[in-house]
Amino acid sequence: MNSENLQHGAPAAEADTTARFVAWVRGAAPYIHAFRGRSFVIAFGGEVAGGERAQSLAYDCNLLAALGIRLVLVHGARPQIDAEMARRGLEPRYHEGLRITDAAALECVKAAMAVTRLELEALLSQGLPNTPMAGSYMRVTGGNFITARPIGVMDGVDYQYTGAVRKIIAEEINADLDQQNVVLITPLGVSPAGEIFNLSVEEVAEAVAVSLKAEKLIYLCDAPGLLDHAGQLIDSVTADEAERMLNAGEGLTEDIHLYLPHAIRAVRQGVGRAHFIDHDKDGGLLLEFFTHAGVGTIVSRDPLFRLREAGFEDVGALVALISPMEADGTLVRRGRELLEQEIERFTVVEHDGVLVGCAALYPFSDDRSAELACLAVTPEFRRTGLGDQLLRRIEQRARAQKLERLFVLTTRTAHWFRERGFSETGPEALPRQKRELYNYQRRSKVFVKTL
């Protein structure tokens, strides 16, 4: 490539980068508005707390806090505890994924937890120039928020100082969050008798999220999320679907196997969403929460996608959805005023509260037919079957009105409609009113389907 091409190429590349950045920020805006003032509980193990990933996590938590999200962080320290035990010549013991904590192991737990917490507080308190935390000051707090009880003897195994959560003192955590503090919780609990118990990070995170009625419970784990039989990431599952996967026991990593039961219980007890995010994914928290597609798996009580009829409050979101496709000629341009007048003709689909697809039905009762118009799905969800769901919903609406034919005009997606039972015809097959408005310069292809 010669220097002239480089000179011409650089501004184009810069313009493309700028456009993508602007599009990302605008796309993130609905999530920023939705999450401000909401509580997120983020749980992670000692491999994150004590590794190089902790620095990136601190940066991302700083940004989440700056956007007004109420953060509770629950950290583990399993590798740090094991290392401390090895230093003292002790052998770690586990049963069913839980540490058996005798008196000697408890001393190692307390020492490792204390050091890990201090290191995390130091990372979260940074404010160095030329870093994402420059000029910020995150107030990190903690306290005796957890009362605990001993697990006791299970399956003939005495867990000794390994405990379970008895109660979360949610009002104290909320008081700290109200002061715009980030709450850092170490999974140790004290009994009413003053005994200290070692708790599992996954149980503490679940209990805290439920007690706070948190918007999100996030587990940073050793996998991209839940995987299907082909090893592909599952974007979202309901609690019932997740429970079936758990019972089948297929494709679950060590972390997922431990965390999944707690995620299922949490969403069934009122937590908005549970998320599994790869702890090795740089910026995973930001990608999961501020992009349509996300990068992990969401566990929810009900399906994330919601199909419904549009209302006047959807006009702004509809404009934003279809404008790019109007600009490139895929859709006929519609003004905001026209959308307001015709809003009752639209069916929309939401993903986690954000409008990601639409379609409209324009009946011609005299001809016993109707036009399917403005079928659009955001690029991130075009391979998820939303187009088919919208088509089926429009067909149901047409049948309910005793209509017999559905027709569509398209310039870009002829093959898609052919695959779904539409047959190509000419403009002469359109109802008279529509035929008189046919744009011969646009040269749209006409497809018809008998209902």
Backbone hydrogen bonds, N-H to C=O, Kabsch-Sander energy under -0.5 kcal/mol:
donor,donor_aa,acceptor,acceptor_aa,energy
6,L,2,N,-1.9
7,Q,3,S,-2.3
8,H,4,E,-2.1
9,G,5,N,-2.7
10,A,6,L,-2.3
12,A,8,H,-0.9
13,A,9,G,-2.6
14,E,10,A,-2.6
15,A,11,P,-2.5
16,D,12,A,-2.2
17,T,13,A,-2.4
18,T,14,E,-2.5
19,A,15,A,-2.5
20,R,16,D,-2.3
21,F,17,T,-2.2
22,V,18,T,-2.6
23,A,19,A,-2.5
24,W,20,R,-2.3
25,V,21,F,-2.5
26,R,22,V,-2.5
27,G,23,A,-2.4
28,A,24,W,-1.9
29,A,25,V,-1.1
31,Y,28,A,-0.7
32,I,28,A,-2.2
33,H,29,A,-2.4
34,A,30,P,-2.1
35,F,31,Y,-2.4
36,R,32,I,-1.3
37,G,68,G,-3.0
38,R,35,F,-2.5
40,F,70,R,-3.0
41,V,216,K,-2.6
42,I,40,F,-0.6
42,I,72,V,-2.8
43,A,41,V,-0.5
43,A,218,I,-3.4
44,F,74,V,-2.1
48,V,45,G,-1.1
49,A,45,G,-2.1
50,G,46,G,-2.5
51,G,48,V,-1.0
54,A,51,G,-1.4
55,Q,52,E,-0.8
56,S,52,E,-0.8
57,L,53,R,-2.3
58,A,54,A,-2.3
59,Y,55,Q,-2.0
60,D,56,S,-2.4
61,C,57,L,-2.7
62,N,58,A,-2.1
63,L,59,Y,-1.7
64,L,60,D,-2.5
65,A,61,C,-2.6
66,A,62,N,-2.1
67,L,63,L,-1.5
68,G,65,A,-1.7
69,I,64,L,-2.0
70,R,38,R,-2.8
71,L,69,I,-0.7
72,V,40,F,-2.4
73,L,183,V,-3.2
74,V,42,I,-2.8
75,H,73,L,-0.5
75,H,185,I,-1.7
76,G,44,F,-1.7
81,I,77,A,-2.7
82,D,78,R,-2.6
83,A,79,P,-2.2
84,E,80,Q,-2.1
85,M,81,I,-2.6
86,A,82,D,-2.4
87,R,83,A,-2.1
88,R,84,E,-1.3
89,G,86,A,-1.3
90,L,85,M,-3.4
95,H,98,L,-2.5
98,L,95,H,-1.8
100,I,93,R,-2.9
101,T,99,R,-0.8
101,T,159,Y,-1.4
102,D,100,I,-0.9
106,L,102,D,-2.5
107,E,103,A,-1.4
108,C,104,A,-1.3
109,V,105,A,-2.5
110,K,106,L,-2.7
111,A,107,E,-2.0
112,A,108,C,-2.8
113,M,109,V,-2.7
114,A,110,K,-2.1
115,V,111,A,-2.0
116,T,112,A,-2.5
117,R,113,M,-2.6
118,L,114,A,-2.1
119,E,115,V,-2.3
120,L,116,T,-2.2
121,E,117,R,-2.7
122,A,118,L,-2.1
123,L,119,E,-2.1
124,L,120,L,-2.5
125,S,121,E,-0.9
125,S,122,A,-0.6
126,Q,123,L,-1.1
131,T,128,L,-0.8
134,A,131,T,-1.9
135,G,127,G,-0.8
136,S,133,M,-1.9
139,R,137,Y,-0.6
140,V,138,M,-0.8
141,T,139,R,-0.5
141,T,182,V,-2.6
145,F,143,G,-1.9
147,T,167,K,-2.5
148,A,190,V,-1.4
149,R,164,A,-2.2
151,I,162,T,-2.1
154,M,152,G,-0.5
154,M,157,V,-2.7
157,V,154,M,-2.5
159,Y,152,G,-2.5
159,Y,157,V,-0.7
161,Y,101,T,-3.4
162,T,159,Y,-1.4
163,G,161,Y,-0.5
163,G,198,N,-2.8
164,A,149,R,-2.8
166,R,147,T,-2.9
167,K,147,T,-1.8
169,I,145,F,-3.0
170,A,168,I,-1.7
172,E,169,I,-0.8
173,I,169,I,-1.3
174,N,170,A,-3.0
175,A,171,E,-1.7
176,D,172,E,-1.7
177,L,173,I,-2.5
178,D,174,N,-2.7
179,Q,175,A,-0.8
179,Q,176,D,-0.7
180,Q,177,L,-2.0
181,N,176,D,-1.8
182,V,139,R,-3.2
183,V,71,L,-2.2
183,V,181,N,-0.6
184,L,141,T,-3.0
184,L,182,V,-0.6
185,I,73,L,-3.5
185,I,183,V,-0.6
186,T,184,L,-0.5
188,L,186,T,-2.9
189,G,197,F,-2.2
190,V,146,I,-1.5
191,S,195,E,-2.5
194,G,191,S,-2.4
197,F,189,G,-3.1
198,N,161,Y,-3.0
199,L,187,P,-2.3
199,L,197,F,-0.5
204,V,200,S,-2.2
205,A,201,V,-2.3
206,E,202,E,-1.8
207,A,203,E,-2.7
208,V,204,V,-2.7
209,A,205,A,-2.5
210,V,206,E,-2.5
211,S,207,A,-2.3
212,L,208,V,-2.1
213,K,209,A,-0.7
213,K,210,V,-0.7
214,A,209,A,-2.5
215,E,39,S,-1.8
216,K,39,S,-1.5
217,L,273,R,-2.2
218,I,41,V,-3.4
219,Y,275,H,-2.9
220,L,43,A,-2.6
220,L,218,I,-0.6
221,C,219,Y,-0.6
221,C,277,I,-2.7
228,D,232,Q,-2.6
231,G,228,D,-1.9
234,I,226,L,-3.0
235,D,233,L,-0.6
237,V,298,I,-2.6
239,A,300,S,-1.6
242,A,238,T,-2.6
243,E,239,A,-2.2
244,R,240,D,-1.8
245,M,241,E,-1.9
246,L,242,A,-2.4
247,N,243,E,-2.5
248,A,244,R,-2.0
249,G,245,M,-1.8
250,E,245,M,-0.7
253,T,251,G,-0.5
257,H,253,T,-2.6
258,L,254,E,-1.5
259,Y,255,D,-2.9
260,L,256,I,-2.8
262,H,259,Y,-0.6
263,A,259,Y,-2.0
264,I,260,L,-2.5
265,R,261,P,-2.2
266,A,262,H,-2.3
267,V,263,A,-2.1
268,R,264,I,-1.6
269,Q,265,R,-1.1
269,Q,266,A,-0.7
270,G,267,V,-1.1
271,V,266,A,-2.3
272,G,214,A,-2.1
273,R,215,E,-1.3
274,A,299,V,-2.4
275,H,217,L,-2.8
276,F,297,T,-2.4
277,I,219,Y,-2.1
277,I,275,H,-0.5
279,H,221,C,-3.1
281,K,278,D,-1.6
282,D,280,D,-0.8
284,G,281,K,-2.1
287,L,283,G,-2.5
288,E,284,G,-2.4
289,F,285,L,-1.9
290,F,286,L,-2.3
291,T,287,L,-0.6
297,T,276,F,-1.9
298,I,235,D,-2.2
299,V,274,A,-3.4
300,S,237,V,-2.2
300,S,298,I,-0.5
306,R,350,E,-2.1
308,R,348,V,-2.5
310,A,346,F,-2.6
314,D,311,G,-2.3
315,V,312,F,-1.4
318,L,314,D,-2.6
319,V,315,V,-2.5
320,A,316,G,-2.0
321,L,317,A,-2.0
322,I,318,L,-2.6
323,S,319,V,-1.8
326,E,322,I,-2.0
327,A,323,S,-2.4
328,D,324,P,-1.5
329,G,326,E,-0.9
330,T,325,M,-1.3
331,L,325,M,-2.1
339,L,335,G,-2.1
340,E,336,R,-2.3
341,Q,337,E,-1.8
342,E,338,L,-1.8
343,I,340,E,-0.6
345,R,342,E,-2.2
346,F,343,I,-1.7
347,T,359,A,-3.3
348,V,308,R,-3.0
349,V,357,G,-2.2
350,E,306,R,-2.6
351,H,354,V,-3.1
352,D,304,L,-1.6
354,V,351,H,-1.8
356,V,349,V,-2.7
357,G,349,V,-1.2
358,C,376,A,-2.6
359,A,347,T,-2.0
360,A,373,A,-2.9
361,L,345,R,-1.9
362,Y,371,E,-2.4
364,F,369,S,-3.5
367,D,364,F,-1.0
368,R,365,S,-1.1
369,S,364,F,-1.8
370,A,405,R,-1.4
371,E,362,Y,-2.8
372,L,407,F,-2.8
373,A,360,A,-2.5
373,A,371,E,-0.7
376,A,358,C,-2.6
376,A,374,C,-0.7
378,T,356,V,-2.6
381,F,378,T,-1.9
382,R,379,P,-1.3
384,T,381,F,-1.3
386,L,381,F,-0.7
389,Q,385,G,-1.8
390,L,386,L,-2.6
391,L,387,G,-2.3
392,R,388,D,-2.6
393,R,389,Q,-2.1
394,I,390,L,-2.4
395,E,391,L,-2.6
396,Q,392,R,-2.3
397,R,393,R,-2.2
398,A,394,I,-2.4
399,R,395,E,-2.5
400,A,396,Q,-2.2
401,Q,397,R,-0.9
401,Q,398,A,-0.6
402,K,399,R,-2.1
403,L,398,A,-2.2
404,E,368,R,-2.9
405,R,368,R,-1.2
406,L,449,K,-2.6
407,F,370,A,-2.8
408,V,447,F,-2.3
410,T,445,K,-2.3
417,F,413,T,-1.5
418,R,414,A,-2.2
419,E,415,H,-2.2
420,R,417,F,-0.9
421,G,418,R,-1.6
422,F,417,F,-2.2
423,S,448,V,-3.0
425,T,446,V,-2.8
429,A,426,G,-2.1
430,L,427,P,-1.9
435,R,431,P,-3.1
436,E,432,R,-2.2
437,L,433,Q,-0.6
437,L,434,K,-0.7
438,Y,435,R,-1.0
440,Y,438,Y,-0.9
443,R,439,N,-1.4
444,S,439,N,-0.6
445,K,410,T,-2.9
446,V,425,T,-0.8
447,F,408,V,-2.5
448,V,423,S,-2.6
449,K,406,L,-2.5
451,L,404,E,-3.0
